[in-house]
Amino acid sequence: QEMFDKVTKQLVRQIDPNGVLIPASFNDSKKLKLLAVVWKKPKMWFFGKAKYSPTHFTLNDLLEKGEIIPERDERDFLKCNATYKSSGSGSVDLGNEAVGLNVTGQGSSELHLSLDTLRKEDMDIPKLLKDSQGRKVNLGHGLIQQFLKGKIMLTLLKERIFTTCESAISYTGQEQGSCSSTLKGHPMKMAMKAKGELKCNSDLKMNIPAGTVFAYSVIKMSISSDGYIELCFEPDGIESDDISEDPDYSEVDGPWALQEIEEGYSLNSLKTALSDVQTRFCVLTDLTSECRSTLLLHLREILLDRPSLSVLVDRLEVLSSGEAPLLQNELLDNKSHFISEVLDLLKSEPHNSEQILVAMHMLLSAVEELTDAGLQLLESFCTSEGLRSLQDLVNLLMANSEPLSKDAIPVFLQKDDEFHRVVDLFKSCDVLVKREDDLMFADVTCEKGFLPFVLCIAISGLACLIDSNNESTGVCSQND
């Protein structure tokens, strides 16, 4: 499942830069037929994307009488054989005078897909528009009842891309790590040290049946109070949503949220917006030190597992909105207990529980928007020193419209290896960081978008989870 999701998202990014196609989930493939009904859940935060969830129904299941038969067109789309490689390293350190733990690791991976020819199936839109005029749905249908009660929109599948023969996805990974710990008591009574190393290789292969859907696109469907349907043929997909079309945003979005960041901007232009967001994160610093340390450890286990991260974000949204009980237990594989423990920790907080859930939802929604490369790099910085240094750097960049003096950069990040990781992290979010002579520059490189802001949100939120016994990150103090 995770391999398939990673491949579909990578494939969609390459073949559809305009963002009309939606990556498919392997478990949803059989539902993805022409005219299938797909839930569309609007984004909660201005920087996010709408989420799509296929149902078991088609439009014909909802109509009062008579079926609509779409006029289909099917053709070869592309041949796809590719290999994606990545490598990374990281460490975690926790402790105080009595207990210490240090874990380091590094690894590399290779994802290979051999899909041969992918086919594209779509339908005659003008004919569908004509056939759907004056048609009504059964308002008593359970799916329509859910639609009328909630904020979720309905869409119809109009196009899909699928495999034509049995295909395969293979993953090869090499990982190496070490762990050392110390436990101290009274100097004369107790002292213990331990150290260990682990090396492992993993080879996974997933066979993909013929007819498996990799991506699809949809059209919006509205339903009047008396059951008549109307189809909207404007582009709809992961990049097509306009903020202005949905007024029901959280108050944190505000008027400033409508402005995307453009090429050539300095990060200083985000100062006011980020200050408002950081105020929301202050509630996380009120959690106990033990709770925050545990949350950070669990989040590190989830950050690089996108399906698990998505499940956690969805469940936090349900809890923070209070609109429905906790979703059914669809927890994923070996990460399920981390998701459960994160939710249990947050729900057990007696004070400011709603604000804490909203803050965590915003944090992880931002993390979810990062690129795969950005996630890997950010996860490697998830130590007390790493996050504090990143937050200090973000605060410096926000406070200064001019280049920074090299000596002003946090000491931890002045090391060549760490600085190069910072450069790669910001580059993954469309920010060019470079040193020239004794100055450091940071400029937005994308034509427009929210990735630079999303990275700053993620860093600020994670920095609120480091041990309170360490120095303040300045995330909240500057907003008090």
C-alpha positions as CSV (number, residue, x, y, z in Angstrom):
1,Q,0.0,0.0,0.0
2,E,2.7,2.5,1.0
3,M,4.8,1.6,-2.0
4,F,1.8,2.0,-4.4
5,D,0.8,5.4,-2.9
6,K,4.4,6.7,-3.2
7,V,4.5,5.6,-6.9
8,T,1.2,7.1,-7.8
9,K,2.0,10.4,-6.3
10,Q,5.4,10.5,-8.0
11,L,3.9,9.5,-11.3
12,V,1.1,12.2,-11.1
13,R,3.6,14.9,-10.2
14,Q,5.6,14.0,-13.4
15,I,2.8,13.5,-15.9
16,D,0.4,16.2,-14.7
17,P,2.2,19.3,-13.5
18,N,-1.1,21.3,-13.7
19,G,-2.6,19.2,-10.9
20,V,-5.9,17.9,-12.5
21,L,-5.1,14.2,-11.9
22,I,-5.7,12.7,-8.4
23,P,-3.4,9.9,-7.3
24,A,-5.3,6.7,-6.6
25,S,-5.0,4.4,-3.6
26,F,-4.5,0.7,-4.3
27,N,-7.5,-0.2,-2.1
28,D,-9.8,2.1,-4.0
29,S,-8.9,0.9,-7.5
30,K,-12.0,-1.3,-8.0
31,K,-14.3,1.6,-7.1
32,L,-12.8,3.9,-9.7
33,K,-15.1,3.5,-12.7
34,L,-16.5,6.2,-15.0
35,L,-19.3,8.1,-13.1
36,A,-18.2,6.8,-9.8
37,V,-19.2,9.1,-6.9
38,V,-16.2,10.6,-5.1
39,W,-16.3,12.6,-1.9
40,K,-14.4,15.8,-1.9
41,K,-13.5,17.2,1.5
42,P,-12.5,20.9,1.3
43,K,-9.1,21.9,2.7
44,M,-9.2,23.1,6.3
45,W,-6.1,25.3,6.0
46,F,-5.4,27.7,3.2
47,F,-2.1,25.9,2.3
48,G,-3.6,22.5,2.1
49,K,-5.2,20.5,-0.7
50,A,-8.7,19.1,-0.8
51,K,-9.0,15.3,-0.2
52,Y,-10.8,12.8,-2.3
53,S,-12.4,9.6,-1.2
54,P,-14.1,7.2,-3.7
55,T,-17.4,5.7,-2.6
56,H,-18.9,2.3,-3.6
57,F,-21.6,4.1,-5.7
58,T,-21.9,5.5,-9.2
59,L,-24.2,8.2,-10.4
60,N,-26.6,5.6,-11.7
61,D,-27.0,4.2,-8.2
62,L,-28.3,7.6,-7.0
63,L,-30.7,8.5,-9.9
64,E,-34.4,8.2,-9.4
65,K,-35.1,6.3,-12.6
66,G,-33.2,5.4,-15.8
67,E,-29.4,5.1,-16.2
68,I,-27.0,7.5,-17.9
69,I,-24.7,5.5,-20.3
70,P,-21.5,7.5,-20.8
71,E,-19.8,7.4,-24.3
72,R,-16.4,6.1,-23.5
73,D,-13.1,6.7,-25.3
74,E,-10.0,4.5,-24.4
75,R,-6.5,4.9,-25.8
76,D,-2.8,4.3,-24.9
77,F,-1.5,7.0,-22.6
78,L,2.2,6.3,-21.9
79,K,4.8,3.7,-21.2
80,C,6.2,3.8,-17.8
81,N,9.4,2.2,-16.5
82,A,11.3,4.2,-13.9
83,T,13.7,4.1,-10.9
84,Y,13.7,6.5,-8.0
85,K,16.7,6.7,-5.6
86,S,17.0,8.4,-2.3
87,S,19.4,8.5,0.6
88,G,19.5,10.1,4.0
89,S,20.8,10.1,7.6
90,G,19.6,11.2,11.0
91,S,19.9,11.1,14.7
92,V,17.9,11.5,17.9
93,D,19.1,12.5,21.3
94,L,17.1,12.7,24.5
95,G,18.1,12.9,28.1
96,N,19.0,14.8,31.3
97,E,21.5,14.3,34.0
98,A,20.2,10.8,34.9
99,V,19.3,9.3,31.6
100,G,20.8,9.6,28.1
101,L,19.8,8.1,24.8
102,N,21.5,8.7,21.4
103,V,20.4,7.0,18.2
104,T,22.0,7.6,14.8
105,G,21.1,6.0,11.4
106,Q,21.6,6.3,7.7
107,G,20.2,4.5,4.7
108,S,19.5,4.5,1.0
109,S,16.6,3.2,-1.0
110,E,15.6,2.4,-4.6
111,L,12.1,2.2,-5.9
112,H,11.6,0.7,-9.3
113,L,8.4,0.5,-11.3
114,S,7.7,-1.5,-14.5
115,L,4.2,-0.7,-15.6
116,D,4.6,-1.1,-19.4
117,T,1.7,0.7,-21.2
118,L,-0.8,2.7,-19.2
119,R,-4.2,3.4,-20.8
120,K,-6.5,6.4,-20.4
121,E,-10.3,6.1,-20.4
122,D,-12.5,9.2,-20.4
123,M,-16.0,10.1,-21.6
124,D,-17.8,12.5,-23.9
125,I,-18.4,15.5,-21.7
126,P,-20.9,17.4,-23.9
127,K,-23.0,14.2,-24.2
128,L,-22.9,13.7,-20.4
129,L,-24.1,17.3,-19.9
130,K,-27.0,16.7,-22.3
131,D,-28.0,13.4,-20.7
132,S,-27.8,14.8,-17.1
133,Q,-30.1,17.8,-17.8
134,G,-33.4,17.5,-15.8
135,R,-32.3,14.4,-13.9
136,K,-33.0,13.9,-10.2
137,V,-31.4,11.8,-7.5
138,N,-33.2,9.9,-4.8
139,L,-33.0,12.2,-1.8
140,G,-33.7,9.3,0.5
141,H,-30.4,7.5,-0.6
142,G,-28.0,7.2,2.4
143,L,-25.2,8.8,0.5
144,I,-27.3,11.8,-0.4
145,Q,-28.4,12.1,3.2
146,Q,-24.8,12.3,4.3
147,F,-24.1,14.9,1.7
148,L,-27.0,17.1,2.8
149,K,-25.8,17.0,6.5
150,G,-22.2,17.8,6.0
151,K,-19.7,20.1,4.4
152,I,-18.4,17.4,2.0
153,M,-18.9,17.9,-1.7
154,L,-19.8,15.3,-4.4
155,T,-17.8,14.7,-7.6
156,L,-18.0,12.3,-10.4
157,L,-15.1,10.4,-12.0
158,K,-14.7,11.5,-15.6
159,E,-11.3,10.1,-16.5
160,R,-9.0,7.3,-15.3
161,I,-5.5,6.0,-16.1
162,F,-4.9,2.3,-15.5
163,T,-2.5,-0.6,-16.2
164,T,-3.0,-2.9,-19.2
165,C,-1.1,-5.9,-18.0
166,E,0.3,-7.3,-14.8
167,S,3.0,-5.0,-13.5
168,A,5.4,-4.7,-10.6
169,I,6.8,-2.3,-8.1
170,S,10.0,-3.3,-6.3
171,Y,11.8,-1.6,-3.4
172,T,15.3,-2.2,-2.2
173,G,16.6,-0.5,1.0
174,Q,19.8,-0.6,3.1
175,E,19.8,0.7,6.6
176,Q,22.5,1.0,9.2
177,G,22.2,2.4,12.7
178,S,23.6,2.5,16.2
179,C,22.2,3.2,19.7
180,S,24.0,4.1,22.9
181,S,22.5,4.8,26.3
182,T,23.5,5.7,29.8
183,L,21.8,5.4,33.1
184,K,23.2,7.0,36.2
185,G,22.3,7.0,39.9
186,H,24.3,8.0,42.9
187,P,28.0,8.2,41.9
188,M,28.9,5.5,44.3
189,K,25.9,3.3,43.8
190,M,24.9,2.8,40.1
191,A,26.2,3.4,36.6
192,M,25.3,1.6,33.4
193,K,26.2,2.1,29.7
194,A,25.0,0.2,26.7
195,K,25.8,0.4,23.0
196,G,24.6,-1.5,20.0
197,E,24.6,-1.5,16.2
198,L,22.1,-2.8,13.6
199,K,22.4,-3.4,9.9
200,C,19.6,-4.6,7.7
201,N,18.6,-5.0,4.1
202,S,15.0,-5.1,2.8
203,D,13.7,-6.2,-0.6
204,L,10.0,-5.8,-1.3
205,K,8.0,-6.5,-4.4
206,M,4.4,-5.7,-5.1
207,N,2.6,-7.2,-8.1
208,I,0.0,-4.9,-9.7
209,P,-2.9,-6.6,-11.5
210,A,-4.0,-5.5,-15.0
211,G,-6.7,-2.8,-14.8
212,T,-5.4,-1.2,-11.6
213,V,-6.1,2.5,-11.6
214,F,-3.2,4.8,-10.9
215,A,-4.8,8.2,-11.3
216,Y,-8.2,9.8,-12.1
217,S,-9.9,13.2,-12.5
218,V,-13.4,14.3,-11.5
219,I,-16.1,16.9,-12.1
220,K,-18.1,18.6,-9.4
221,M,-21.8,17.8,-9.0
222,S,-24.3,19.9,-7.1
223,I,-27.7,18.8,-5.9
224,S,-30.6,21.2,-5.5
225,S,-33.0,21.0,-2.6
226,D,-35.6,19.1,-4.8
227,G,-33.0,16.6,-6.0
228,Y,-32.0,18.0,-9.5
229,I,-28.3,17.5,-10.4
230,E,-26.0,20.0,-12.0
231,L,-22.5,19.3,-13.3
232,C,-19.7,21.8,-13.3
233,F,-17.1,21.2,-15.9
234,E,-14.4,23.5,-14.5
235,P,-11.1,21.7,-13.9
236,D,-11.1,19.9,-10.5
237,G,-8.2,18.1,-8.9
238,I,-5.4,18.4,-6.4
239,E,-4.2,21.8,-7.6
240,S,-7.4,23.3,-9.0
241,D,-9.0,24.5,-5.8
242,D,-9.3,28.3,-5.4
243,I,-9.2,29.7,-1.9
244,S,-11.9,32.2,-2.9
245,E,-14.4,29.5,-3.6
246,D,-14.6,28.3,0.0
247,P,-15.4,31.0,2.6
248,D,-15.5,28.5,5.5
249,Y,-11.8,28.7,6.5
250,S,-10.5,28.7,10.0
251,E,-10.1,32.2,11.4
252,V,-6.3,31.7,11.3
253,D,-6.4,32.0,7.5
254,G,-7.4,35.6,7.6
255,P,-7.1,38.0,4.6
256,W,-3.3,37.6,4.4
257,A,-3.7,33.9,3.7
258,L,-5.1,34.6,0.2
259,Q,-1.7,35.8,-1.1
260,E,0.5,33.1,-2.5
261,I,4.3,33.6,-2.2
262,E,5.9,34.5,-5.4
263,E,9.4,34.2,-6.9
264,G,11.9,36.8,-5.6
265,Y,10.1,37.4,-2.3
266,S,12.2,37.3,0.9
267,L,11.0,35.2,3.8
268,N,10.7,38.4,5.7
269,S,7.4,39.0,3.8
270,L,5.9,36.1,5.8
271,K,6.7,37.6,9.2
272,T,3.1,38.7,10.2
273,A,1.5,35.6,8.8
274,L,3.9,33.2,10.6
275,S,3.6,35.2,13.9
276,D,-0.1,34.6,13.8
277,V,0.4,30.9,13.3
278,Q,3.1,30.6,16.0
279,T,0.6,32.0,18.5
280,R,-1.5,28.9,17.8
281,F,1.4,26.7,18.6
282,C,2.1,28.2,22.0
283,V,-0.5,25.9,23.6
284,L,1.9,23.0,22.7
285,T,4.5,24.4,25.0
286,D,2.1,24.0,27.9
287,L,2.2,20.2,27.6
288,T,4.3,18.4,30.0
289,S,8.0,17.8,29.0
290,E,7.4,14.0,29.0
291,C,4.3,14.4,26.8
292,R,6.1,16.6,24.3
293,S,9.1,14.3,24.1
294,T,6.9,11.3,23.6
295,L,4.9,13.1,20.9
296,L,8.1,14.0,19.0
297,L,9.4,10.5,19.2
298,H,6.1,9.1,17.8
299,L,5.9,11.7,15.1
300,R,9.3,10.8,13.9
301,E,8.1,7.3,13.4
302,I,5.1,8.5,11.3
303,L,6.6,11.5,9.3
304,L,8.1,9.3,6.6
305,D,5.1,7.0,6.3
306,R,2.6,9.1,4.2
307,P,-0.4,6.7,4.5
308,S,-0.1,6.7,8.4
309,L,0.5,10.5,8.4
310,S,-2.6,11.0,6.3
311,V,-4.7,8.8,8.7
312,L,-3.4,10.8,11.7
313,V,-4.2,14.1,10.1
314,D,-7.8,12.9,9.2
315,R,-8.4,11.7,12.8
316,L,-7.1,15.0,14.3
317,E,-9.5,16.9,12.0
318,V,-12.4,14.8,13.2
319,L,-11.4,15.3,16.9
320,S,-10.7,19.0,16.6
321,S,-13.9,19.8,14.7
322,G,-16.1,17.9,17.1
323,E,-18.5,17.2,14.2
324,A,-18.3,13.4,14.5
325,P,-16.9,10.7,16.7
326,L,-13.4,9.2,16.1
327,L,-13.2,7.4,12.7
328,Q,-13.4,3.7,12.5
329,N,-10.2,1.7,13.3
330,E,-8.5,1.8,9.9
331,L,-5.0,2.0,11.4
332,L,-2.1,1.0,9.2
333,D,0.3,-1.9,9.7
334,N,3.2,-1.5,12.1
335,K,2.6,2.3,12.6
336,S,-0.9,1.8,14.0
337,H,0.2,2.0,17.7
338,F,2.1,5.2,17.1
339,I,-1.1,6.8,15.7
340,S,-3.1,5.5,18.7
341,E,-0.6,6.7,21.2
342,V,-0.4,10.2,19.7
343,L,-4.2,10.5,19.8
344,D,-4.4,9.1,23.3
345,L,-1.8,11.5,24.6
346,L,-3.6,14.5,23.1
347,K,-7.0,13.4,24.3
348,S,-5.8,12.9,27.8
349,E,-4.7,16.5,28.2
350,P,-7.1,18.2,30.8
351,H,-6.5,21.8,29.7
352,N,-6.9,23.5,26.4
353,S,-7.6,20.2,24.7
354,E,-9.5,21.7,21.7
355,Q,-6.7,24.3,21.1
356,I,-4.1,21.5,21.3
357,L,-5.9,19.3,18.8
358,V,-6.3,22.3,16.4
359,A,-2.6,23.2,16.8
360,M,-1.5,19.6,16.1
361,H,-3.8,19.3,13.1
362,M,-2.3,22.5,11.6
363,L,1.3,21.3,12.3
364,L,0.8,17.9,10.7
365,S,-1.3,19.3,7.8
366,A,1.7,21.5,7.0
367,V,4.1,18.5,7.3
368,E,1.8,16.5,5.0
369,E,2.2,19.2,2.3
370,L,6.0,18.9,2.2
371,T,7.7,17.0,-0.6
372,D,9.2,13.5,0.1
373,A,12.7,15.0,0.0
374,G,11.6,17.7,2.4
375,L,10.1,15.2,4.8
376,Q,13.2,13.1,4.9
377,L,15.4,16.1,5.6
378,L,13.1,17.6,8.2
379,E,12.9,14.3,10.0
380,S,16.7,14.2,10.3
381,F,16.6,17.5,12.1
382,C,14.1,16.3,14.7
383,T,16.4,16.6,17.7
384,S,16.5,19.2,20.4
385,E,19.5,20.9,18.9
386,G,18.4,20.5,15.3
387,L,14.9,21.9,15.7
388,R,16.0,24.7,18.0
389,S,18.6,25.8,15.4
390,L,16.2,25.6,12.6
391,Q,13.6,27.7,14.5
392,D,16.3,30.3,15.4
393,L,17.2,30.5,11.7
394,V,13.6,30.9,10.6
395,N,13.1,33.7,13.2
396,L,16.2,35.4,11.9
397,L,15.1,35.2,8.3
398,M,11.6,36.5,9.3
399,A,13.1,39.4,11.2
400,N,15.5,40.6,8.5
401,S,14.8,41.7,4.9
402,E,18.6,42.0,4.3
403,P,21.1,39.1,4.0
404,L,22.3,37.6,7.3
405,S,25.8,37.8,8.6
406,K,27.5,34.4,8.5
407,D,28.2,34.7,12.2
408,A,24.5,35.2,13.0
409,I,23.6,31.7,11.8
410,P,23.0,29.3,14.7
411,V,26.3,27.7,15.6
412,F,25.0,24.1,15.0
413,L,24.1,25.1,11.4
414,Q,27.5,26.7,10.7
415,K,29.1,23.3,10.3
416,D,29.4,22.5,6.6
417,D,27.5,19.2,6.7
418,E,24.6,20.7,8.7
419,F,24.5,23.8,6.5
420,H,24.3,21.7,3.3
421,R,21.4,19.8,4.8
422,V,19.7,23.2,5.5
423,V,20.3,24.2,1.9
424,D,18.7,21.0,0.7
425,L,15.8,21.3,3.1
426,F,14.9,24.8,2.0
427,K,15.5,24.0,-1.6
428,S,12.9,21.2,-1.4
429,C,10.4,24.0,-0.4
430,D,11.4,26.4,-3.2
431,V,13.7,28.6,-1.1
432,L,17.3,29.1,-2.3
433,V,19.7,29.4,0.7
434,K,23.4,30.2,-0.1
435,R,26.5,31.7,1.4
436,E,28.6,34.3,-0.3
437,D,31.6,35.8,1.4
438,D,30.4,36.5,4.9
439,L,26.7,36.7,4.1
440,M,23.8,34.3,3.9
441,F,20.9,34.8,1.4
442,A,17.5,33.1,1.3
443,D,15.1,33.8,-1.6
444,V,11.9,32.2,-2.8
445,T,12.4,30.5,-6.2
446,C,8.9,29.2,-7.1
447,E,6.6,31.2,-9.4
448,K,3.9,31.1,-6.7
449,G,2.7,28.7,-3.9
450,F,2.8,28.1,-0.2
451,L,5.7,25.6,0.2
452,P,8.1,28.2,1.8
453,F,5.4,29.1,4.3
454,V,4.5,25.5,5.0
455,L,8.1,24.7,5.9
456,C,8.2,27.5,8.4
457,I,5.0,26.3,9.9
458,A,6.3,22.8,10.2
459,I,9.6,23.9,11.8
460,S,7.8,26.2,14.3
461,G,5.3,23.6,15.4
462,L,7.9,20.8,15.8
463,A,10.2,23.2,17.7
464,C,7.4,23.5,20.3
465,L,7.7,19.8,21.1
466,I,11.4,19.9,22.2
467,D,12.3,19.5,25.9
468,S,11.3,22.6,28.0
469,N,14.5,22.1,30.0
470,N,16.4,23.2,26.9
471,E,16.6,26.9,25.9
472,S,13.5,28.6,24.5
473,T,13.1,28.5,20.8
474,G,11.5,31.9,20.8
475,V,8.4,30.5,19.0
476,C,6.1,31.9,21.7
477,S,8.1,34.3,23.7
478,Q,8.1,36.8,20.8
479,N,4.3,36.7,20.7
480,D,3.5,37.1,24.4
